[in-house]
Amino acid sequence: MDQDVILLEQQCLEALRHNYPQLQQLSGSIMFLAEADSPMLTATAWHLAKADNVMLKKLGAKSAILELLDTLVEQRKLRRIRPNREGRLLIEAGQLCVEWLSDGSIPLSAYKNAS
């Protein structure tokens, strides 16, 4: 069952990359957090150039990324796959990868100071 969720994650990331080819030009990361009692994200921190953030918003890619991350968190929580609350979406020259982190890995202050 864990393999199904991992396969879903890979397919979703590939679909996002396919739907937004502009991601292939970016490098950065998006940290995310979902509180224990929430099936959805409660905080994100975008570590991309300001111009890249603006472009993603104009294209609708920012919303698509948030929806994708919500879905991935929800699926992991439903199937009780850990870790499932914190992670980082890495974007590197067209490659997308989710790195799941142990709970409490990133202090909340990191979200307040990010773009």
JOWOQUI-V86369 format. One record per backbone hydrogen bond with DSSP energy under -0.5 kcal/mol. CO is the residue of the C=O (numbers start at 1). NH is the residue of the N-H. Records with the same first field share a line. If there is no record, write none. Layout:
CO: NH  NH
This chain:
1: 5
2: 6
3: 7
4: 8
5: 9
6: 10
7: 11
8: 12
9: 13
10: 14
11: 15
12: 16
13: 17
14: 18
15: 19
16: 20
20: 23
21: 24
22: 25
23: 26  94
26: 93  94
28: 91
29: 47
30: 89
31: 45
32: 87
33: 42  43
35: 38
43: 33
45: 31  47
46: 48  115
47: 29
49: 53
50: 54
51: 55
52: 56
53: 57
54: 58
55: 59
56: 60  61  62
57: 60
60: 64
61: 65
62: 66
63: 67
64: 68
65: 69
66: 70
67: 71
68: 72
69: 73
70: 74
71: 75
72: 76
73: 77
74: 78
75: 79
76: 81
77: 80
80: 82
85: 34
86: 101
87: 32
88: 90  99
89: 30
90: 92  97
91: 28
92: 95
95: 92
97: 90  99
98: 100
99: 88
101: 86
102: 105
105: 107
107: 110
108: 111  112
109: 113
111: 114
